[in-house]
Amino acid sequence: MSAIHLYGIKACDTMKKARSWLDEQGIAYDFHDYKTAGIDRASLQKWCDEHGWETILNRAGTTFRKLDDAQKADLDQARAIELMLAQPSMIKRPILDLGDRTLVGFKPDNYQAALA
């Protein structure tokens, strides 16, 4: 298996759970904090193509809710990617990149099945 990459934000509770789970299983991974390191368009494009932008864009978070209505209106994949590039905290987290596919969010059962 190629290197596993975990994308997210260090301070997020769900991220802490995912990182603890990976550590407890002894699974090595690289952590990419997209709040401090940013994110590239190619990664966002790939994730949106795989899961749909509606899954990748975190509309429940405060960052998205603070946008004005004009920014939230008529969203499509291209506009969603622009929002996430400008404010990476709008990206759903964590995103676990296994090389051939990604998992969005953290559910221990999903991680177990993917990494078994």
Backbone atoms as SQL, in Angstrom:
CREATE TABLE atoms (id INTEGER PRIMARY KEY, chain TEXT, resi INTEGER, resn TEXT, atom TEXT, x REAL, y REAL, z REAL);
INSERT INTO atoms VALUES
  (1, 'A', 1, 'MET', 'N', 0.847, -1.187, 0.000),
  (2, 'A', 1, 'MET', 'CA', 0.000, 0.000, 0.000),
  (3, 'A', 1, 'MET', 'C', 0.886, 1.241, 0.000),
  (4, 'A', 2, 'SER', 'N', 0.511, 2.215, -0.790),
  (5, 'A', 2, 'SER', 'CA', 1.292, 3.452, -0.830),
  (6, 'A', 2, 'SER', 'C', 1.044, 4.242, 0.451),
  (7, 'A', 3, 'ALA', 'N', 1.740, 5.333, 0.599),
  (8, 'A', 3, 'ALA', 'CA', 1.600, 6.143, 1.803),
  (9, 'A', 3, 'ALA', 'C', 0.159, 6.622, 1.956),
  (10, 'A', 4, 'ILE', 'N', -0.306, 6.624, 3.174),
  (11, 'A', 4, 'ILE', 'CA', -1.642, 7.101, 3.491),
  (12, 'A', 4, 'ILE', 'C', -1.520, 8.556, 3.921),
  (13, 'A', 5, 'HIS', 'N', -2.412, 9.379, 3.391),
  (14, 'A', 5, 'HIS', 'CA', -2.413, 10.799, 3.739),
  (15, 'A', 5, 'HIS', 'C', -3.733, 11.141, 4.415),
  (16, 'A', 6, 'LEU', 'N', -3.647, 11.809, 5.544),
  (17, 'A', 6, 'LEU', 'CA', -4.821, 12.249, 6.275),
  (18, 'A', 6, 'LEU', 'C', -4.889, 13.764, 6.164),
  (19, 'A', 7, 'TYR', 'N', -5.985, 14.257, 5.615),
  (20, 'A', 7, 'TYR', 'CA', -6.169, 15.690, 5.420),
  (21, 'A', 7, 'TYR', 'C', -7.198, 16.213, 6.395),
  (22, 'A', 8, 'GLY', 'N', -6.917, 17.379, 6.973),
  (23, 'A', 8, 'GLY', 'CA', -7.882, 17.982, 7.879),
  (24, 'A', 8, 'GLY', 'C', -7.282, 19.157, 8.608),
  (25, 'A', 9, 'ILE', 'N', -7.832, 19.423, 9.787),
  (26, 'A', 9, 'ILE', 'CA', -7.420, 20.538, 10.629),
  (27, 'A', 9, 'ILE', 'C', -7.054, 19.974, 11.997),
  (28, 'A', 10, 'LYS', 'N', -5.919, 20.393, 12.488),
  (29, 'A', 10, 'LYS', 'CA', -5.370, 19.819, 13.719),
  (30, 'A', 10, 'LYS', 'C', -6.334, 19.895, 14.907),
  (31, 'A', 11, 'ALA', 'N', -7.002, 21.020, 15.089),
  (32, 'A', 11, 'ALA', 'CA', -7.803, 21.243, 16.293),
  (33, 'A', 11, 'ALA', 'C', -9.182, 20.583, 16.269),
  (34, 'A', 12, 'CYS', 'N', -9.583, 20.026, 15.157),
  (35, 'A', 12, 'CYS', 'CA', -10.917, 19.452, 15.005),
  (36, 'A', 12, 'CYS', 'C', -11.063, 18.158, 15.817),
  (37, 'A', 13, 'ASP', 'N', -12.162, 18.024, 16.557),
  (38, 'A', 13, 'ASP', 'CA', -12.394, 16.834, 17.391),
  (39, 'A', 13, 'ASP', 'C', -12.464, 15.552, 16.575),
  (40, 'A', 14, 'THR', 'N', -13.143, 15.612, 15.435),
  (41, 'A', 14, 'THR', 'CA', -13.248, 14.417, 14.592),
  (42, 'A', 14, 'THR', 'C', -11.874, 14.015, 14.076),
  (43, 'A', 15, 'MET', 'N', -11.051, 15.003, 13.770),
  (44, 'A', 15, 'MET', 'CA', -9.678, 14.729, 13.327),
  (45, 'A', 15, 'MET', 'C', -8.906, 14.011, 14.427),
  (46, 'A', 16, 'LYS', 'N', -9.074, 14.473, 15.667),
  (47, 'A', 16, 'LYS', 'CA', -8.366, 13.855, 16.790),
  (48, 'A', 16, 'LYS', 'C', -8.766, 12.390, 16.929),
  (49, 'A', 17, 'LYS', 'N', -10.067, 12.103, 16.747),
  (50, 'A', 17, 'LYS', 'CA', -10.539, 10.720, 16.823),
  (51, 'A', 17, 'LYS', 'C', -9.908, 9.873, 15.723),
  (52, 'A', 18, 'ALA', 'N', -9.875, 10.414, 14.515),
  (53, 'A', 18, 'ALA', 'CA', -9.302, 9.666, 13.384),
  (54, 'A', 18, 'ALA', 'C', -7.819, 9.409, 13.607),
  (55, 'A', 19, 'ARG', 'N', -7.104, 10.429, 14.054),
  (56, 'A', 19, 'ARG', 'CA', -5.665, 10.274, 14.283),
  (57, 'A', 19, 'ARG', 'C', -5.395, 9.273, 15.406),
  (58, 'A', 20, 'SER', 'N', -6.184, 9.337, 16.481),
  (59, 'A', 20, 'SER', 'CA', -6.020, 8.386, 17.584),
  (60, 'A', 20, 'SER', 'C', -6.280, 6.965, 17.100),
  (61, 'A', 21, 'TRP', 'N', -7.329, 6.792, 16.293),
  (62, 'A', 21, 'TRP', 'CA', -7.660, 5.459, 15.788),
  (63, 'A', 21, 'TRP', 'C', -6.514, 4.905, 14.950),
  (64, 'A', 22, 'LEU', 'N', -5.992, 5.717, 14.030),
  (65, 'A', 22, 'LEU', 'CA', -4.874, 5.277, 13.185),
  (66, 'A', 22, 'LEU', 'C', -3.656, 4.946, 14.039),
  (67, 'A', 23, 'ASP', 'N', -3.364, 5.786, 15.030),
  (68, 'A', 23, 'ASP', 'CA', -2.226, 5.551, 15.917),
  (69, 'A', 23, 'ASP', 'C', -2.401, 4.235, 16.694),
  (70, 'A', 24, 'GLU', 'N', -3.622, 4.013, 17.213),
  (71, 'A', 24, 'GLU', 'CA', -3.885, 2.793, 17.985),
  (72, 'A', 24, 'GLU', 'C', -3.732, 1.534, 17.134),
  (73, 'A', 25, 'GLN', 'N', -4.038, 1.647, 15.846),
  (74, 'A', 25, 'GLN', 'CA', -3.918, 0.493, 14.940),
  (75, 'A', 25, 'GLN', 'C', -2.481, 0.329, 14.427),
  (76, 'A', 26, 'GLY', 'N', -1.620, 1.297, 14.778),
  (77, 'A', 26, 'GLY', 'CA', -0.241, 1.243, 14.299),
  (78, 'A', 26, 'GLY', 'C', -0.124, 1.513, 12.806),
  (79, 'A', 27, 'ILE', 'N', -1.048, 2.315, 12.273),
  (80, 'A', 27, 'ILE', 'CA', -1.047, 2.630, 10.839),
  (81, 'A', 27, 'ILE', 'C', -0.329, 3.958, 10.625),
  (82, 'A', 28, 'ALA', 'N', 0.720, 3.916, 9.814),
  (83, 'A', 28, 'ALA', 'CA', 1.493, 5.128, 9.533),
  (84, 'A', 28, 'ALA', 'C', 0.750, 5.981, 8.506),
  (85, 'A', 29, 'TYR', 'N', 0.814, 7.282, 8.694),
  (86, 'A', 29, 'TYR', 'CA', 0.167, 8.208, 7.759),
  (87, 'A', 29, 'TYR', 'C', 0.865, 9.553, 7.816),
  (88, 'A', 30, 'ASP', 'N', 0.725, 10.310, 6.741),
  (89, 'A', 30, 'ASP', 'CA', 1.183, 11.696, 6.713),
  (90, 'A', 30, 'ASP', 'C', -0.020, 12.566, 7.003),
  (91, 'A', 31, 'PHE', 'N', 0.147, 13.558, 7.871),
  (92, 'A', 31, 'PHE', 'CA', -0.953, 14.470, 8.181),
  (93, 'A', 31, 'PHE', 'C', -0.751, 15.784, 7.450),
  (94, 'A', 32, 'HIS', 'N', -1.768, 16.206, 6.724),
  (95, 'A', 32, 'HIS', 'CA', -1.742, 17.471, 5.996),
  (96, 'A', 32, 'HIS', 'C', -2.809, 18.379, 6.593),
  (97, 'A', 33, 'ASP', 'N', -2.371, 19.426, 7.271),
  (98, 'A', 33, 'ASP', 'CA', -3.296, 20.391, 7.872),
  (99, 'A', 33, 'ASP', 'C', -3.600, 21.454, 6.828),
  (100, 'A', 34, 'TYR', 'N', -4.793, 21.390, 6.240),
  (101, 'A', 34, 'TYR', 'CA', -5.062, 22.332, 5.162),
  (102, 'A', 34, 'TYR', 'C', -5.452, 23.713, 5.659),
  (103, 'A', 35, 'LYS', 'N', -5.554, 23.871, 6.953),
  (104, 'A', 35, 'LYS', 'CA', -5.754, 25.220, 7.473),
  (105, 'A', 35, 'LYS', 'C', -4.413, 25.980, 7.450),
  (106, 'A', 36, 'THR', 'N', -3.317, 25.287, 7.749),
  (107, 'A', 36, 'THR', 'CA', -2.008, 25.949, 7.748),
  (108, 'A', 36, 'THR', 'C', -1.260, 25.757, 6.426),
  (109, 'A', 37, 'ALA', 'N', -1.424, 24.589, 5.797),
  (110, 'A', 37, 'ALA', 'CA', -0.660, 24.297, 4.578),
  (111, 'A', 37, 'ALA', 'C', -1.459, 24.547, 3.299),
  (112, 'A', 38, 'GLY', 'N', -2.748, 24.852, 3.431),
  (113, 'A', 38, 'GLY', 'CA', -3.565, 25.071, 2.248),
  (114, 'A', 38, 'GLY', 'C', -3.880, 23.743, 1.560),
  (115, 'A', 39, 'ILE', 'N', -4.557, 23.849, 0.428),
  (116, 'A', 39, 'ILE', 'CA', -4.904, 22.663, -0.349),
  (117, 'A', 39, 'ILE', 'C', -4.824, 23.052, -1.824),
  (118, 'A', 40, 'ASP', 'N', -4.481, 22.078, -2.643),
  (119, 'A', 40, 'ASP', 'CA', -4.357, 22.380, -4.068),
  (120, 'A', 40, 'ASP', 'C', -5.657, 22.037, -4.792),
  (121, 'A', 41, 'ARG', 'N', -5.884, 22.727, -5.895),
  (122, 'A', 41, 'ARG', 'CA', -7.085, 22.543, -6.686),
  (123, 'A', 41, 'ARG', 'C', -7.228, 21.096, -7.173),
  (124, 'A', 42, 'ALA', 'N', -6.108, 20.468, -7.547),
  (125, 'A', 42, 'ALA', 'CA', -6.159, 19.101, -8.079),
  (126, 'A', 42, 'ALA', 'C', -6.733, 18.121, -7.051),
  (127, 'A', 43, 'SER', 'N', -6.332, 18.257, -5.790),
  (128, 'A', 43, 'SER', 'CA', -6.868, 17.382, -4.744),
  (129, 'A', 43, 'SER', 'C', -8.373, 17.589, -4.577),
  (130, 'A', 44, 'LEU', 'N', -8.795, 18.850, -4.500),
  (131, 'A', 44, 'LEU', 'CA', -10.223, 19.137, -4.350),
  (132, 'A', 44, 'LEU', 'C', -11.013, 18.595, -5.539),
  (133, 'A', 45, 'GLN', 'N', -10.472, 18.787, -6.729),
  (134, 'A', 45, 'GLN', 'CA', -11.134, 18.303, -7.949),
  (135, 'A', 45, 'GLN', 'C', -11.306, 16.783, -7.892),
  (136, 'A', 46, 'LYS', 'N', -10.235, 16.092, -7.491),
  (137, 'A', 46, 'LYS', 'CA', -10.256, 14.631, -7.404),
  (138, 'A', 46, 'LYS', 'C', -11.302, 14.157, -6.386),
  (139, 'A', 47, 'TRP', 'N', -11.311, 14.796, -5.205),
  (140, 'A', 47, 'TRP', 'CA', -12.262, 14.405, -4.164),
  (141, 'A', 47, 'TRP', 'C', -13.695, 14.669, -4.602),
  (142, 'A', 48, 'CYS', 'N', -13.928, 15.819, -5.234),
  (143, 'A', 48, 'CYS', 'CA', -15.277, 16.150, -5.695),
  (144, 'A', 48, 'CYS', 'C', -15.719, 15.199, -6.809),
  (145, 'A', 49, 'ASP', 'N', -14.798, 14.830, -7.690),
  (146, 'A', 49, 'ASP', 'CA', -15.136, 13.889, -8.762),
  (147, 'A', 49, 'ASP', 'C', -15.494, 12.526, -8.179),
  (148, 'A', 50, 'GLU', 'N', -14.802, 12.145, -7.105),
  (149, 'A', 50, 'GLU', 'CA', -15.032, 10.831, -6.496),
  (150, 'A', 50, 'GLU', 'C', -16.308, 10.795, -5.649),
  (151, 'A', 51, 'HIS', 'N', -16.549, 11.846, -4.872),
  (152, 'A', 51, 'HIS', 'CA', -17.630, 11.821, -3.881),
  (153, 'A', 51, 'HIS', 'C', -18.768, 12.799, -4.156),
  (154, 'A', 52, 'GLY', 'N', -18.547, 13.754, -5.067),
  (155, 'A', 52, 'GLY', 'CA', -19.521, 14.827, -5.272),
  (156, 'A', 52, 'GLY', 'C', -19.175, 16.007, -4.376),
  (157, 'A', 53, 'TRP', 'N', -19.263, 17.212, -4.923),
  (158, 'A', 53, 'TRP', 'CA', -18.885, 18.403, -4.133),
  (159, 'A', 53, 'TRP', 'C', -19.784, 18.576, -2.922),
  (160, 'A', 54, 'GLU', 'N', -21.025, 18.072, -2.991),
  (161, 'A', 54, 'GLU', 'CA', -21.944, 18.216, -1.865),
  (162, 'A', 54, 'GLU', 'C', -21.427, 17.484, -0.634),
  (163, 'A', 55, 'THR', 'N', -20.673, 16.400, -0.856),
  (164, 'A', 55, 'THR', 'CA', -20.093, 15.642, 0.251),
  (165, 'A', 55, 'THR', 'C', -18.840, 16.332, 0.786),
  (166, 'A', 56, 'ILE', 'N', -18.044, 16.917, -0.099),
  (167, 'A', 56, 'ILE', 'CA', -16.755, 17.505, 0.289),
  (168, 'A', 56, 'ILE', 'C', -16.919, 18.878, 0.952),
  (169, 'A', 57, 'LEU', 'N', -17.886, 19.654, 0.502),
  (170, 'A', 57, 'LEU', 'CA', -18.111, 20.986, 1.082),
  (171, 'A', 57, 'LEU', 'C', -18.877, 20.836, 2.394),
  (172, 'A', 58, 'ASN', 'N', -18.281, 21.317, 3.481),
  (173, 'A', 58, 'ASN', 'CA', -18.905, 21.223, 4.798),
  (174, 'A', 58, 'ASN', 'C', -19.845, 22.407, 5.004),
  (175, 'A', 59, 'ARG', 'N', -21.110, 22.187, 4.659),
  (176, 'A', 59, 'ARG', 'CA', -22.091, 23.267, 4.789),
  (177, 'A', 59, 'ARG', 'C', -22.628, 23.416, 6.201),
  (178, 'A', 60, 'ALA', 'N', -22.318, 22.458, 7.084),
  (179, 'A', 60, 'ALA', 'CA', -22.792, 22.537, 8.469),
  (180, 'A', 60, 'ALA', 'C', -21.877, 23.396, 9.338),
  (181, 'A', 61, 'GLY', 'N', -20.666, 23.650, 8.866),
  (182, 'A', 61, 'GLY', 'CA', -19.693, 24.385, 9.674),
  (183, 'A', 61, 'GLY', 'C', -19.954, 25.873, 9.733),
  (184, 'A', 62, 'THR', 'N', -19.381, 26.510, 10.746),
  (185, 'A', 62, 'THR', 'CA', -19.600, 27.948, 10.933),
  (186, 'A', 62, 'THR', 'C', -19.010, 28.768, 9.791),
  (187, 'A', 63, 'THR', 'N', -17.897, 28.325, 9.215),
  (188, 'A', 63, 'THR', 'CA', -17.273, 29.092, 8.135),
  (189, 'A', 63, 'THR', 'C', -18.249, 29.245, 6.973),
  (190, 'A', 64, 'PHE', 'N', -18.913, 28.160, 6.600),
  (191, 'A', 64, 'PHE', 'CA', -19.875, 28.224, 5.498),
  (192, 'A', 64, 'PHE', 'C', -21.102, 29.036, 5.907),
  (193, 'A', 65, 'ARG', 'N', -21.593, 28.819, 7.109),
  (194, 'A', 65, 'ARG', 'CA', -22.814, 29.508, 7.546),
  (195, 'A', 65, 'ARG', 'C', -22.624, 31.016, 7.621),
  (196, 'A', 66, 'LYS', 'N', -21.379, 31.471, 7.820),
  (197, 'A', 66, 'LYS', 'CA', -21.104, 32.910, 7.898),
  (198, 'A', 66, 'LYS', 'C', -21.069, 33.591, 6.530),
  (199, 'A', 67, 'LEU', 'N', -21.012, 32.811, 5.447),
  (200, 'A', 67, 'LEU', 'CA', -21.007, 33.413, 4.116),
  (201, 'A', 67, 'LEU', 'C', -22.310, 34.167, 3.879),
  (202, 'A', 68, 'ASP', 'N', -22.255, 35.193, 3.023),
  (203, 'A', 68, 'ASP', 'CA', -23.516, 35.858, 2.716),
  (204, 'A', 68, 'ASP', 'C', -24.302, 34.998, 1.718),
  (205, 'A', 69, 'ASP', 'N', -25.587, 35.277, 1.631),
  (206, 'A', 69, 'ASP', 'CA', -26.479, 34.445, 0.820),
  (207, 'A', 69, 'ASP', 'C', -26.045, 34.366, -0.638),
  (208, 'A', 70, 'ALA', 'N', -25.482, 35.448, -1.153),
  (209, 'A', 70, 'ALA', 'CA', -25.048, 35.444, -2.554),
  (210, 'A', 70, 'ALA', 'C', -23.945, 34.409, -2.782),
  (211, 'A', 71, 'GLN', 'N', -23.055, 34.262, -1.804),
  (212, 'A', 71, 'GLN', 'CA', -21.970, 33.281, -1.932),
  (213, 'A', 71, 'GLN', 'C', -22.496, 31.844, -1.832),
  (214, 'A', 72, 'LYS', 'N', -23.600, 31.672, -1.103),
  (215, 'A', 72, 'LYS', 'CA', -24.158, 30.336, -0.907),
  (216, 'A', 72, 'LYS', 'C', -25.129, 29.939, -2.026),
  (217, 'A', 73, 'ALA', 'N', -25.558, 30.907, -2.814),
  (218, 'A', 73, 'ALA', 'CA', -26.569, 30.638, -3.847),
  (219, 'A', 73, 'ALA', 'C', -25.944, 30.010, -5.088),
  (220, 'A', 74, 'ASP', 'N', -26.739, 29.226, -5.793),
  (221, 'A', 74, 'ASP', 'CA', -26.352, 28.661, -7.092),
  (222, 'A', 74, 'ASP', 'C', -25.008, 27.947, -7.061),
  (223, 'A', 75, 'LEU', 'N', -24.758, 27.196, -6.006),
  (224, 'A', 75, 'LEU', 'CA', -23.492, 26.487, -5.932),
  (225, 'A', 75, 'LEU', 'C', -23.448, 25.346, -6.942),
  (226, 'A', 76, 'ASP', 'N', -22.273, 25.178, -7.529),
  (227, 'A', 76, 'ASP', 'CA', -21.989, 24.012, -8.350),
  (228, 'A', 76, 'ASP', 'C', -20.569, 23.592, -7.986),
  (229, 'A', 77, 'GLN', 'N', -20.052, 22.575, -8.636),
  (230, 'A', 77, 'GLN', 'CA', -18.737, 22.077, -8.244),
  (231, 'A', 77, 'GLN', 'C', -17.653, 23.145, -8.378),
  (232, 'A', 78, 'ALA', 'N', -17.650, 23.876, -9.477),
  (233, 'A', 78, 'ALA', 'CA', -16.610, 24.895, -9.691),
  (234, 'A', 78, 'ALA', 'C', -16.653, 25.960, -8.595),
  (235, 'A', 79, 'ARG', 'N', -17.847, 26.445, -8.249),
  (236, 'A', 79, 'ARG', 'CA', -17.967, 27.482, -7.212),
  (237, 'A', 79, 'ARG', 'C', -17.624, 26.914, -5.843),
  (238, 'A', 80, 'ALA', 'N', -18.024, 25.674, -5.587),
  (239, 'A', 80, 'ALA', 'CA', -17.709, 25.044, -4.303),
  (240, 'A', 80, 'ALA', 'C', -16.197, 24.910, -4.142),
  (241, 'A', 81, 'ILE', 'N', -15.507, 24.513, -5.205),
  (242, 'A', 81, 'ILE', 'CA', -14.043, 24.378, -5.148),
  (243, 'A', 81, 'ILE', 'C', -13.401, 25.734, -4.876),
  (244, 'A', 82, 'GLU', 'N', -13.896, 26.802, -5.507),
  (245, 'A', 82, 'GLU', 'CA', -13.346, 28.141, -5.247),
  (246, 'A', 82, 'GLU', 'C', -13.522, 28.526, -3.779),
  (247, 'A', 83, 'LEU', 'N', -14.694, 28.241, -3.211),
  (248, 'A', 83, 'LEU', 'CA', -14.933, 28.536, -1.792),
  (249, 'A', 83, 'LEU', 'C', -13.955, 27.772, -0.908),
  (250, 'A', 84, 'MET', 'N', -13.763, 26.479, -1.211),
  (251, 'A', 84, 'MET', 'CA', -12.885, 25.651, -0.385),
  (252, 'A', 84, 'MET', 'C', -11.416, 26.041, -0.537),
  (253, 'A', 85, 'LEU', 'N', -11.020, 26.467, -1.741),
  (254, 'A', 85, 'LEU', 'CA', -9.647, 26.937, -1.927),
  (255, 'A', 85, 'LEU', 'C', -9.415, 28.204, -1.109),
  (256, 'A', 86, 'ALA', 'N', -10.403, 29.088, -1.096),
  (257, 'A', 86, 'ALA', 'CA', -10.271, 30.359, -0.372),
  (258, 'A', 86, 'ALA', 'C', -10.302, 30.141, 1.137),
  (259, 'A', 87, 'GLN', 'N', -11.125, 29.188, 1.586),
  (260, 'A', 87, 'GLN', 'CA', -11.272, 28.939, 3.022),
  (261, 'A', 87, 'GLN', 'C', -11.303, 27.433, 3.266),
  (262, 'A', 88, 'PRO', 'N', -10.118, 26.831, 3.404),
  (263, 'A', 88, 'PRO', 'CA', -10.032, 25.368, 3.536),
  (264, 'A', 88, 'PRO', 'C', -10.806, 24.789, 4.712),
  (265, 'A', 89, 'SER', 'N', -11.149, 25.599, 5.713),
  (266, 'A', 89, 'SER', 'CA', -11.921, 25.043, 6.825),
  (267, 'A', 89, 'SER', 'C', -13.333, 24.655, 6.385),
  (268, 'A', 90, 'MET', 'N', -13.719, 24.989, 5.144),
  (269, 'A', 90, 'MET', 'CA', -15.010, 24.547, 4.603),
  (270, 'A', 90, 'MET', 'C', -14.941, 23.138, 4.020),
  (271, 'A', 91, 'ILE', 'N', -13.759, 22.534, 4.013),
  (272, 'A', 91, 'ILE', 'CA', -13.630, 21.177, 3.481),
  (273, 'A', 91, 'ILE', 'C', -14.020, 20.194, 4.575),
  (274, 'A', 92, 'LYS', 'N', -14.877, 19.262, 4.236),
  (275, 'A', 92, 'LYS', 'CA', -15.273, 18.198, 5.172),
  (276, 'A', 92, 'LYS', 'C', -13.997, 17.511, 5.662),
  (277, 'A', 93, 'ARG', 'N', -14.007, 17.072, 6.901),
  (278, 'A', 93, 'ARG', 'CA', -12.822, 16.406, 7.420),
  (279, 'A', 93, 'ARG', 'C', -13.198, 15.268, 8.338),
  (280, 'A', 94, 'PRO', 'N', -12.301, 14.355, 8.514),
  (281, 'A', 94, 'PRO', 'CA', -11.048, 14.209, 7.759),
  (282, 'A', 94, 'PRO', 'C', -11.285, 13.600, 6.386),
  (283, 'A', 95, 'ILE', 'N', -10.276, 13.751, 5.537),
  (284, 'A', 95, 'ILE', 'CA', -10.237, 13.023, 4.274),
  (285, 'A', 95, 'ILE', 'C', -9.010, 12.128, 4.347),
  (286, 'A', 96, 'LEU', 'N', -9.249, 10.829, 4.218),
  (287, 'A', 96, 'LEU', 'CA', -8.178, 9.843, 4.272),
  (288, 'A', 96, 'LEU', 'C', -7.906, 9.379, 2.850),
  (289, 'A', 97, 'ASP', 'N', -6.724, 9.699, 2.346),
  (290, 'A', 97, 'ASP', 'CA', -6.351, 9.345, 0.981),
  (291, 'A', 97, 'ASP', 'C', -5.552, 8.050, 1.002),
  (292, 'A', 98, 'LEU', 'N', -6.137, 7.012, 0.432),
  (293, 'A', 98, 'LEU', 'CA', -5.504, 5.694, 0.393),
  (294, 'A', 98, 'LEU', 'C', -4.764, 5.455, -0.912),
  (295, 'A', 99, 'GLY', 'N', -4.669, 6.479, -1.754),
  (296, 'A', 99, 'GLY', 'CA', -3.983, 6.341, -3.031),
  (297, 'A', 99, 'GLY', 'C', -4.960, 6.068, -4.156),
  (298, 'A', 100, 'ASP', 'N', -5.655, 4.920, -4.080),
  (299, 'A', 100, 'ASP', 'CA', -6.601, 4.578, -5.142),
  (300, 'A', 100, 'ASP', 'C', -7.997, 5.107, -4.866),
  (301, 'A', 101, 'ARG', 'N', -8.249, 5.523, -3.623),
  (302, 'A', 101, 'ARG', 'CA', -9.551, 6.081, -3.270),
  (303, 'A', 101, 'ARG', 'C', -9.426, 6.843, -1.965),
  (304, 'A', 102, 'THR', 'N', -10.485, 7.560, -1.619),
  (305, 'A', 102, 'THR', 'CA', -10.479, 8.338, -0.383),
  (306, 'A', 102, 'THR', 'C', -11.715, 8.008, 0.450),
  (307, 'A', 103, 'LEU', 'N', -11.579, 8.208, 1.751),
  (308, 'A', 103, 'LEU', 'CA', -12.704, 8.108, 2.680),
  (309, 'A', 103, 'LEU', 'C', -12.951, 9.511, 3.226),
  (310, 'A', 104, 'VAL', 'N', -14.210, 9.904, 3.311),
  (311, 'A', 104, 'VAL', 'CA', -14.575, 11.231, 3.808),
  (312, 'A', 104, 'VAL', 'C', -15.282, 11.069, 5.143),
  (313, 'A', 105, 'GLY', 'N', -14.840, 11.843, 6.131),
  (314, 'A', 105, 'GLY', 'CA', -15.401, 11.720, 7.468),
  (315, 'A', 105, 'GLY', 'C', -14.714, 10.567, 8.199),
  (316, 'A', 106, 'PHE', 'N', -15.038, 10.414, 9.472),
  (317, 'A', 106, 'PHE', 'CA', -14.423, 9.329, 10.239),
  (318, 'A', 106, 'PHE', 'C', -15.478, 8.425, 10.839),
  (319, 'A', 107, 'LYS', 'N', -15.467, 7.181, 10.407),
  (320, 'A', 107, 'LYS', 'CA', -16.271, 6.123, 11.022),
  (321, 'A', 107, 'LYS', 'C', -15.316, 4.950, 11.205),
  (322, 'A', 108, 'PRO', 'N', -15.088, 4.527, 12.457),
  (323, 'A', 108, 'PRO', 'CA', -14.131, 3.448, 12.708),
  (324, 'A', 108, 'PRO', 'C', -14.366, 2.219, 11.831),
  (325, 'A', 109, 'ASP', 'N', -15.636, 1.848, 11.617),
  (326, 'A', 109, 'ASP', 'CA', -15.933, 0.662, 10.806),
  (327, 'A', 109, 'ASP', 'C', -15.430, 0.822, 9.369),
  (328, 'A', 110, 'ASN', 'N', -15.617, 2.018, 8.817),
  (329, 'A', 110, 'ASN', 'CA', -15.166, 2.272, 7.444),
  (330, 'A', 110, 'ASN', 'C', -13.644, 2.207, 7.347),
  (331, 'A', 111, 'TYR', 'N', -12.978, 2.806, 8.335),
  (332, 'A', 111, 'TYR', 'CA', -11.511, 2.777, 8.349),
  (333, 'A', 111, 'TYR', 'C', -11.022, 1.326, 8.474),
  (334, 'A', 112, 'GLN', 'N', -11.667, 0.582, 9.389),
  (335, 'A', 112, 'GLN', 'CA', -11.276, -0.808, 9.617),
  (336, 'A', 112, 'GLN', 'C', -11.403, -1.613, 8.320),
  (337, 'A', 113, 'ALA', 'N', -12.547, -1.443, 7.638),
  (338, 'A', 113, 'ALA', 'CA', -12.785, -2.212, 6.400),
  (339, 'A', 113, 'ALA', 'C', -11.772, -1.830, 5.320),
  (340, 'A', 114, 'ALA', 'N', -11.456, -0.553, 5.209),
  (341, 'A', 114, 'ALA', 'CA', -10.557, -0.081, 4.154),
  (342, 'A', 114, 'ALA', 'C', -9.111, -0.458, 4.415),
  (343, 'A', 115, 'LEU', 'N', -8.748, -0.533, 5.698),
  (344, 'A', 115, 'LEU', 'CA', -7.336, -0.735, 6.046),
  (345, 'A', 115, 'LEU', 'C', -7.017, -2.140, 6.529),
  (346, 'A', 116, 'ALA', 'N', -8.026, -3.004, 6.572),
  (347, 'A', 116, 'ALA', 'CA', -7.814, -4.375, 7.068),
  (348, 'A', 116, 'ALA', 'C', -6.886, -5.145, 6.135);
